[in-house]
């Protein structure tokens, strides 16, 4: 999706939504119109993660060299926009009547609402919305999903058989990142042939497996950075379905360690069956044995209980899946890590 001209021209602008790829491209397009690479070090300020309004205003207040405009990007502004009624008066003045030569881009990684009391329903952002200063790159709805599928298929040179675009839309939903990745997988599978329903079934199955596999492989190696990145990607691609898929993967692995702990003196095929492994998966036993020896029986049971709590939290929406799964990812990395 290309950013609309009105948004690109806006010196004060806001972008929000879960589509990380489109968000990144739009930010670069907006920035490239205003920042000369030779002057970027002096003219461009990128605020820190979770920066307060004070830091944003301070960055805007700095003077650019020799009349060069100030460009400020706030890469994570969700927390600044949660309660529009609490917006400081000084900040509201900046956002309504900025000094000449001032450019500000606020980036919200989640979708914002425009209802009463919501960020886009209160001034000055309600005015920004009317003026085309707000760009949404989040979840698509209705016919827009089918249109996005057709557009991306054309870009990739894919030929979709009748009904395939609608099938992809119904299976994947309205998350552009996941739709884009699905079509890229279909492009590889099709090998210049028309895409049919069988290929869609194969691609969507592989995509779900790929997300959980990347996450579980990372924490089983104790690679926290990679595990958190895989978690972030999975939640951005499929925030509705990914949490339970990831929990299912973690539960299976921890239950195997529990089964091994309770297997007693079993050996050979009987031990594999008790753990939940097939006859050709004996090579996995060493890894589960190491985790069992490290955590002991009580530690393994506590980890399994932790997964159950995460499942209840997510299904009951007591707390969001990001915090719950991040905490669980850290615990799994510690359990499977070499030390």
C-alpha positions in Angstrom: 0.0 0.0 0.0 1.3 3.4 -1.0 1.0 6.3 1.5 -1.5 8.9 0.2 -0.1 12.2 -1.0 -2.0 14.3 1.6 -0.4 12.3 4.4 3.1 12.5 2.9 2.7 16.3 2.6 1.6 16.7 6.2 4.4 18.3 8.4 2.5 17.1 11.5 1.4 13.5 10.9 0.4 10.3 12.7 0.6 6.7 11.5 -1.0 3.8 13.4 -1.8 0.1 12.9 -0.4 -3.4 13.1 1.1 -3.8 9.6 4.8 -3.4 10.4 5.9 -3.6 6.8 3.6 -0.9 5.5 4.3 1.2 8.6 8.1 1.0 8.0 7.7 1.9 4.3 5.4 4.8 5.0 7.8 6.3 7.6 10.7 6.1 5.3 8.7 7.8 2.5 7.6 10.6 4.9 11.1 11.1 6.2 12.8 11.1 2.8 10.7 14.1 1.8 12.1 16.1 4.7 15.5 14.9 5.6 18.6 15.5 3.4 21.0 12.6 4.2 23.9 15.0 4.4 22.1 16.9 7.2 20.4 14.1 8.9 22.7 14.1 11.9 21.8 17.7 12.7 18.2 17.9 11.5 16.6 14.6 12.4 15.8 13.5 16.0 14.4 10.0 16.7 13.0 9.9 20.2 13.6 7.0 22.6 11.2 4.1 23.1 8.3 5.2 25.4 9.6 8.8 25.3 7.5 11.3 27.4 6.0 14.4 25.9 8.8 16.4 27.5 11.4 14.7 25.4 9.3 15.2 22.2 8.8 18.9 22.9 12.5 19.3 23.7 13.5 17.7 20.4 11.1 20.0 18.5 12.5 23.0 20.3 16.1 22.5 19.0 17.2 24.8 16.2 18.3 23.3 12.9 21.6 24.5 11.4 21.4 27.4 8.9 17.7 27.3 8.7 17.4 23.5 8.1 14.0 22.3 9.3 13.7 20.2 12.4 12.3 16.7 11.9 11.3 14.6 14.9 10.0 11.0 14.8 8.5 9.4 17.8 8.8 5.6 17.0 6.5 4.4 19.8 3.8 7.0 20.7 1.0 4.6 21.8 1.4 5.6 25.4 1.3 9.3 24.6 -2.1 9.0 22.9 -4.0 6.7 25.3 -5.7 9.6 27.2 -6.2 12.6 24.9 -7.9 14.5 27.8 -4.6 14.4 29.7 -2.6 16.0 26.8 -0.6 18.9 28.4 -1.7 22.3 27.3 1.8 23.2 26.0 1.9 20.1 23.9 -1.6 20.7 22.5 -0.4 24.2 21.5 2.6 22.7 19.7 0.4 20.2 17.9 -2.2 22.9 16.9 0.1 25.7 15.9 3.7 24.5 15.4 6.5 26.9 14.7 7.6 27.2 11.1 10.1 24.6 9.9 8.9 22.0 12.4 8.0 18.4 11.3 6.7 15.7 13.6 5.7 12.1 12.9 4.0 10.1 15.7 4.1 6.4 15.3 1.5 4.1 17.1 2.1 0.4 16.6 -1.5 -0.5 17.5 -4.6 0.7 15.8 -6.3 3.8 17.3 -10.0 4.5 17.7 -11.9 7.6 16.7 -14.8 7.2 19.1 -15.8 9.5 22.0 -12.9 9.9 24.4 -10.6 7.9 22.1 -7.3 9.4 20.6 -8.7 10.1 17.2 -12.0 11.4 18.6 -10.4 14.3 20.5 -8.6 17.4 19.4 -6.2 18.0 17.9 -6.1 14.5 16.4 -9.7 14.6 15.3 -8.7 17.5 13.2 -5.7 15.7 11.9 -8.0 12.8 10.9 -10.2 15.2 8.9 -7.2 16.9 7.2 -5.6 13.6 6.1 -2.7 13.7 8.5 -3.5 10.3 9.9 -2.6 7.1 8.1 -3.9 3.7 9.2 -1.9 0.6 8.2 -3.7 -2.0 10.4 -6.4 -4.6 9.9 -8.4 -4.6 6.7 -12.1 -5.3 6.7 -14.7 -6.6 4.3 -14.1 -6.1 0.6 -10.8 -4.3 1.3 -9.2 -7.7 2.2 -10.1 -9.2 -1.2 -8.8 -6.0 -2.9 -5.5 -6.2 -1.0 -5.1 -9.9 -2.0 -5.7 -9.1 -5.7 -3.3 -6.1 -5.5 -0.5 -8.1 -4.0 -1.1 -11.0 -6.3 -0.7 -8.6 -9.3 2.5 -7.2 -7.8 4.0 -10.7 -7.5 2.7 -11.8 -10.9 0.5 -14.5 -9.4 -2.4 -16.0 -11.3 -5.2 -16.9 -8.9 -7.9 -19.3 -10.0 -11.5 -18.4 -9.4 -12.4 -18.3 -5.7 -8.8 -18.3 -4.5 -8.6 -14.7 -3.5 -11.8 -15.1 -1.4 -10.4 -18.3 0.1 -7.2 -16.6 1.1 -9.2 -13.7 2.6 -11.4 -16.0 4.6 -8.5 -18.1 6.0 -6.0 -15.4 6.8 -8.3 -12.5 7.8 -7.5 -8.8 7.5 -3.9 -8.6 8.7 -1.8 -7.2 5.8 1.5 -8.6 7.0 0.1 -12.2 7.2 -1.7 -11.8 3.8 1.5 -10.6 2.2 3.6 -13.5 3.6 0.9 -16.0 2.5 1.0 -14.7 -1.1 4.9 -14.8 -1.0 4.7 -18.5 0.0 2.2 -19.2 -2.7 4.5 -17.5 -5.2 7.2 -20.0 -4.2 4.9 -23.0 -4.3 3.2 -22.1 -7.6 6.4 -22.1 -9.7 4.7 -20.0 -12.4 1.5 -22.1 -12.4 -1.9 -20.8 -11.5 -2.7 -20.9 -7.7 -5.5 -23.2 -6.8 -7.3 -24.1 -3.5 -4.9 -27.0 -2.8 -1.9 -24.7 -2.8 -3.7 -22.3 -0.5 -4.3 -25.1 2.0 -0.7 -26.1 1.8 0.6 -22.5 2.2 -1.6 -21.5 5.1 -0.6 -24.7 7.0 3.1 -24.1 6.4 2.8 -20.5 7.5 1.3 -21.3 10.9 3.9 -24.0 11.4 6.7 -21.7 10.4 5.7 -19.0 13.1 5.6 -21.5 16.0 8.7 -23.3 14.8 10.8 -20.2 14.7 9.7 -19.1 18.2 10.1 -22.6 19.8 13.5 -23.2 18.1 14.8 -19.9 19.5 13.9 -20.5 23.1 15.0 -24.1 23.0 18.4 -22.8 22.1 18.3 -20.1 24.9 18.3 -17.3 22.3 16.1 -14.8 24.0 16.6 -12.0 21.4 15.5 -14.3 18.5 12.7 -15.7 20.5 11.2 -12.3 21.3 11.6 -11.2 17.7 9.8 -14.3 16.5 7.1 -13.7 19.1 6.7 -10.1 17.9 6.4 -11.2 14.2 3.9 -13.9 15.0 1.7 -11.5 17.0 1.9 -8.8 14.3 1.0 -11.3 11.6 -1.9 -13.0 13.4 -2.8 -11.3 16.7 -6.0 -13.3 16.9 -4.7 -16.9 16.3 -1.0 -16.8 17.1 -1.2 -16.7 21.0 -3.0 -20.0 21.2 -0.8 -21.6 18.5 2.4 -20.5 20.4 1.0 -21.7 23.8 0.1 -25.1 22.2 3.7 -25.5 21.0 5.1 -24.6 24.4 2.7 -26.9 26.2 3.7 -29.9 24.0 7.4 -29.4 24.7 6.9 -29.0 28.5 4.5 -31.9 28.7 7.2 -34.1 27.1 9.6 -33.2 29.8 6.9 -33.9 32.4 6.3 -37.3 30.8 10.0 -38.1 30.9 10.1 -37.2 34.5 7.3 -39.6 35.3 8.5 -42.4 33.0 10.4 -44.2 35.7 12.5 -47.1 34.5 11.1 -47.3 31.0 13.5 -47.8 28.1 13.5 -48.0 24.3 10.2 -47.8 22.5 8.2 -47.8 25.7 10.0 -44.7 26.9 9.5 -42.9 23.5 5.8 -43.7 23.6 5.5 -42.5 27.2 7.2 -39.2 26.4 5.1 -38.7 23.3 7.7 -39.3 20.7 7.7 -41.4 17.6 10.1 -44.3 17.0 12.5 -42.2 14.9 12.6 -39.3 17.4 14.9 -40.9 20.0 17.5 -38.2 19.3 15.2 -35.7 21.0 15.4 -37.4 24.4 18.8 -35.9 25.3 17.4 -32.4 25.1 14.4 -33.2 27.3 16.6 -35.1 29.7 18.8 -32.1 30.1 15.9 -29.8 30.9 14.4 -32.4 33.4 17.8 -32.6 35.2 18.1 -28.8 35.3 14.5 -28.0 36.6 13.8 -31.2 38.6 10.3 -32.5 38.9 8.9 -29.5 40.8 10.4 -27.0 38.4 8.9 -28.8 35.4 5.5 -28.8 37.0 5.7 -25.1 37.9 6.6 -24.4 34.2 3.6 -26.4 33.0 1.4 -24.5 35.5 2.8 -21.3 34.2 1.6 -22.2 30.7 -1.8 -23.0 32.0 -2.0 -19.6 33.7 -0.9 -17.9 30.5 -3.6 -19.7 28.6 -6.3 -18.6 31.1 -5.0 -15.0 31.0 -5.2 -14.8 27.2 -8.5 -16.5 26.9 -10.0 -14.5 29.7 -8.2 -11.3 28.5 -7.1 -10.5 32.0 -4.0 -9.1 30.5 -2.8 -8.7 26.9 -1.0 -11.5 25.1 2.1 -9.5 24.5 3.0 -9.2 28.2 1.9 -12.7 29.0 3.8 -14.4 26.2 6.9 -12.2 26.7 7.1 -13.3 30.3 6.6 -17.0 29.3 9.2 -16.7 26.6 11.8 -15.5 29.1 10.9 -18.4 31.4 11.2 -21.0 28.6 14.6 -19.6 27.5 15.9 -19.9 31.1 14.6 -23.4 31.3 16.0 -24.6 28.0 19.2 -22.5 28.0 22.6 -24.2 28.4 23.0 -22.7 31.9 
